[in-house]
Amino acid sequence: MGIFFNKIDSKKANKYQTRLYSCFTILIIVNVINSWFHDWLWLYITTSSVLVILVIFLLKTPKRDLDEEWKQLEIEKDETFENKVNLLIRNGRRDVDVIKYIRKEKNLGLLPAKQYFDRIKASSE
Protein backbone atom coordinates (compact mmCIF):
# COMPACT_ATOMS: atom_id res chain seq x y z
CA MET A 1 0.00 0.00 0.00
CA GLY A 2 2.96 2.31 0.50
CA ILE A 3 3.45 2.49 -3.26
CA PHE A 4 0.12 4.24 -3.70
CA PHE A 5 0.59 6.97 -1.15
CA ASN A 6 4.30 7.79 -1.11
CA LYS A 7 5.37 10.89 -2.95
CA ILE A 8 7.83 9.64 -5.53
CA ASP A 9 10.51 11.65 -7.32
CA SER A 10 9.34 12.42 -10.88
CA LYS A 11 12.41 10.76 -12.45
CA LYS A 12 11.85 7.61 -10.41
CA ALA A 13 8.15 7.73 -11.24
CA ASN A 14 8.95 7.91 -14.96
CA LYS A 15 11.29 4.90 -14.69
CA TYR A 16 8.69 3.03 -12.68
CA GLN A 17 5.98 3.85 -15.18
CA THR A 18 8.24 2.88 -18.10
CA ARG A 19 8.91 -0.50 -16.49
CA LEU A 20 5.21 -1.06 -15.94
CA TYR A 21 4.47 -0.27 -19.58
CA SER A 22 7.25 -2.62 -20.69
CA CYS A 23 5.85 -5.45 -18.56
CA PHE A 24 2.39 -4.66 -19.85
CA THR A 25 3.57 -4.92 -23.47
CA ILE A 26 5.46 -8.17 -22.86
CA LEU A 27 2.46 -9.75 -21.15
CA ILE A 28 0.17 -8.79 -24.01
CA ILE A 29 2.59 -10.33 -26.51
CA VAL A 30 2.81 -13.52 -24.42
CA ASN A 31 -0.97 -13.64 -24.20
CA VAL A 32 -1.37 -13.21 -27.98
CA ILE A 33 1.27 -15.84 -28.78
CA ASN A 34 -0.40 -18.23 -26.34
CA SER A 35 -3.78 -17.72 -27.99
CA TRP A 36 -2.33 -18.27 -31.48
CA PHE A 37 -0.24 -21.36 -30.86
CA HIS A 38 -0.71 -23.11 -27.50
CA ASP A 39 -4.03 -22.04 -26.05
CA TRP A 40 -2.99 -23.02 -22.52
CA LEU A 41 -5.66 -21.99 -20.08
CA TRP A 42 -3.30 -21.68 -17.10
CA LEU A 43 -1.01 -19.27 -19.00
CA TYR A 44 -3.98 -17.22 -20.18
CA ILE A 45 -5.38 -16.91 -16.65
CA THR A 46 -1.97 -16.05 -15.18
CA THR A 47 -1.09 -13.39 -17.76
CA SER A 48 -4.58 -11.90 -17.64
CA SER A 49 -4.43 -11.65 -13.85
CA VAL A 50 -1.02 -9.97 -13.97
CA LEU A 51 -2.32 -7.60 -16.70
CA VAL A 52 -5.19 -6.55 -14.46
CA ILE A 53 -2.75 -5.89 -11.59
CA LEU A 54 -0.49 -3.88 -13.92
CA VAL A 55 -3.42 -1.78 -15.08
CA ILE A 56 -4.23 -0.99 -11.46
CA PHE A 57 -0.60 -0.01 -10.80
CA LEU A 58 -0.54 2.12 -13.96
CA LEU A 59 -3.68 3.95 -12.93
CA LYS A 60 -2.31 4.54 -9.44
CA THR A 61 1.18 5.71 -10.47
CA PRO A 62 1.86 9.26 -9.45
CA LYS A 63 1.67 11.71 -12.28
CA ARG A 64 4.25 14.40 -12.76
CA ASP A 65 4.03 16.98 -10.05
CA LEU A 66 3.47 20.01 -12.22
CA ASP A 67 3.81 22.50 -9.39
CA GLU A 68 7.34 21.31 -8.64
CA GLU A 69 8.34 21.43 -12.29
CA TRP A 70 7.04 24.97 -12.79
CA LYS A 71 8.79 26.12 -9.64
CA GLN A 72 12.04 24.69 -10.99
CA LEU A 73 11.56 26.41 -14.34
CA GLU A 74 13.69 29.51 -14.26
CA ILE A 75 13.86 31.73 -17.29
CA GLU A 76 17.12 33.56 -17.81
CA LYS A 77 16.97 37.26 -17.11
CA ASP A 78 17.38 39.30 -20.24
CA GLU A 79 17.25 42.99 -19.42
CA THR A 80 16.90 44.22 -23.00
CA PHE A 81 14.03 41.84 -23.65
CA GLU A 82 12.37 42.76 -20.37
CA ASN A 83 12.69 46.44 -21.30
CA LYS A 84 10.94 45.74 -24.61
CA VAL A 85 8.15 43.93 -22.77
CA ASN A 86 7.84 46.81 -20.28
CA LEU A 87 7.64 49.23 -23.20
CA LEU A 88 4.84 47.17 -24.77
CA ILE A 89 2.96 47.15 -21.46
CA ARG A 90 3.37 50.90 -20.98
CA ASN A 91 2.23 51.60 -24.55
CA GLY A 92 -1.11 50.00 -23.74
CA ARG A 93 -0.72 46.67 -25.52
CA ARG A 94 -3.13 44.02 -24.35
CA ASP A 95 -1.73 41.43 -21.95
CA VAL A 96 -2.62 38.66 -24.41
CA ASP A 97 -0.61 40.30 -27.18
CA VAL A 98 2.39 40.76 -24.90
CA ILE A 99 2.22 37.10 -23.78
CA LYS A 100 2.04 36.02 -27.44
CA TYR A 101 5.11 38.14 -28.12
CA ILE A 102 6.98 36.54 -25.22
CA ARG A 103 6.00 33.06 -26.41
CA LYS A 104 7.23 33.81 -29.91
CA GLU A 105 10.49 35.46 -28.92
CA LYS A 106 11.49 33.14 -26.07
CA ASN A 107 9.99 29.96 -27.55
CA LEU A 108 8.00 29.23 -24.38
CA GLY A 109 4.76 27.49 -23.63
CA LEU A 110 1.70 29.39 -22.50
CA LEU A 111 2.13 28.92 -18.75
CA PRO A 112 5.86 29.79 -18.62
CA ALA A 113 5.23 32.83 -20.84
CA LYS A 114 2.40 33.96 -18.55
CA GLN A 115 4.61 33.51 -15.49
CA TYR A 116 7.39 35.45 -17.20
CA PHE A 117 4.90 38.21 -18.08
CA ASP A 118 3.56 38.34 -14.53
CA ARG A 119 7.08 38.58 -13.13
CA ILE A 120 7.96 41.45 -15.48
CA LYS A 121 4.67 43.24 -14.81
CA ALA A 122 5.10 42.90 -11.04
CA SER A 123 8.65 44.23 -11.17
CA SER A 124 7.62 47.26 -13.22
CA GLU A 125 4.83 48.31 -10.84
Stockholm file with secondary structure:
# STOCKHOLM 1.0

chainA/1-125         MGIFFNKIDSKKANKYQTRLYSCFTILIIVNVINSWFHDWLWLYITTSSVLVILVIFLLKTPKRDLDEEWKQLEIEKDETFENKVNLLIRNGRRDVDVIKYIRKEKNLGLLPAKQYFDRIKASSE
#=GR chainA/1-125 SS CHHHHSCCCHHHHHHHHHHHHHHHHHHHHHHHHIIIIICCHHHHHHHHHHHHHHHHHHHHSCCCCHHHHHHHCCCCCCHHHHHHHHHHHHTTCCHHHHHHHHHHHHTCCHHHHHHHHHHHHHHHC
#=GC SS_cons         CHHHHSCCCHHHHHHHHHHHHHHHHHHHHHHHHIIIIICCHHHHHHHHHHHHHHHHHHHHSCCCCHHHHHHHCCCCCCHHHHHHHHHHHHTTCCHHHHHHHHHHHHTCCHHHHHHHHHHHHHHHC
//
